[in-house]
Amino acid sequence: MEPPPAAPAYTAFQRVSRWSRWSDERLTRLGRLSLVLFIGACIFTTDPSRTSANALVAILSAIFLIAFLASVHWRPRLRVHRELPVHASVGIPFAYRLHISNDGTSTEADLEVHDRLVRRFPSHAECAALRPFVIAGDNWFDRRVGFRTWVRIVRLVRGGEIDPLLVPPIPRTGTTTVDLSFVPLRRGSVNFSSVEFARPDPFGLLNALRRISATQSLTVVPRQHPMPQLNIPDLGGQIPVLRQISGAAAGSQEFHALREYRVGDPLRHVHWRVSAKRGIPVVKQFVDGHHRTFTLILDAYALALPFELLIEAAASVITATNQQQARELNLIVVEPAFEPRAMLSAAGSARHLLERLAHLAPSTTDVFPAASARIMLERQAALVFLTTHWDPSREQFASQIAACSSAALTLIVAEPEARDVRLPTVCWLDPADLSSALAQVRFAQSNFHRARAHG
């Protein structure tokens, strides 16, 4: 892998990028050609006795001056409203709408719209960290200089690039709608900054710009690979891992978890001891005895690149979960900030968990051996454990979830090791072909099922 650019080259890359951005915004194709011709004519004017380049310089200067004055005079009165989807997925194109209203007294025509994302240059450390995520250049110049690779890193930090689009004429006091498309390059928040309108001058050299602030954020969830639907095995209507609380509620309702008090909750469900410790009202949450829950335990200790594959596998598992059987989904992230109390508020819909995965960062400290003992396994109906490492502590944890859970599955995103793993609930996912590996994942018969069958 080629090293990151040195500090002088990094500064030069920024200057070249700023100039490239300015020329793309202000100059048309004819304008860029005329500018090159103007610079060449200026060079030949050093000897006016031999050439007539000074006349060409004077003509081009006058044309550029008139074009500049025409562009400054343009002051349209436009309003924009961006209609974004709930979320997007990495690598999958999505379309959204931009509503443009003209509050002026004349029709606006020949407009080109540019929807801008927040632009910033990555630091030198970010540039080195993100280099494995971009495809290196395949030509000699890029291998020696690295400018194109740096451009890809800048685009990755930004989240992608939105192509400009021509806008139909907008009549006065009228509104038009244009459809834009965008391919997100990374997960997390993609921030929109403004909408720019460009209109060429009468000579077609310079663009008159009108920038309208339109800040907005879009959550990009991880890429999801096709998987068979993970149906939780049928237990004959019994979920023994949920412990019955006598007198909690009528019928077959059972205690499931604690959550913050909401207006309308019965006072008899308030857990006074926990409320006193936390300083806020906390109530007991009860579920039907036949209720199915699904918990995904994510080991965040990983390097940057394997962690992205781990997140993709987690998102694929959540999407593949049978939500009709597992009506409540839980996500437990084992990281340095892990707290057992966080498990009480980890539940949510599949969309909520995907959005949470979109903002996770890898952990550089291995806290799993100590934290795994504090994970409450007896309340879960189905457990999936995701990790990129395999050691005695993680192997022991995989055995525990296979012994106490109604459905257990351990997914290891790494190349399979030579030593034999005798747990039927453990599955290795090859990072080189993650999609094919996930397509073969299914719940295996756990120790819990075998013990129940012999019992």
Secondary structure, DSSP 8 states (H G I E B T S, - for coil): ------HHHHHHHHHHHHHHHHHHHHB-HHHHHHHHHHHHHHHHTTSTTT--HHHHHHHHHHHHHHHHHHHHH----EEEEEE--S-EETT--EEEEEEEEE-SSS-B-SEEEEEEE------HHHHHHHGGGS----SHHHHHT-HHHHHHHHHHHHT-----EEE--B-TT-EEEEEEEE---SSEEEEEEEEEEEEE-TTSSBEEEEEEEEEEEEEEE--------B-----TT--TTS---TTSSSTTEEEEEEEE--TT--GGGB-HHHHHHHSS-EEEEEEETT--EEEEEEE-B--HHHHHHHHHHHHHHHHHB-TTT--EEEEEEESTT--GGGGGG-EE-HHHHHHHHTT---BSS--HHHHGGGS--TT-SSEEEEES---HHHHHHHHHHHHH-SSEEEEEES---SS----TTEEEE-GGGHHHHHTT------HHHHHHHH-
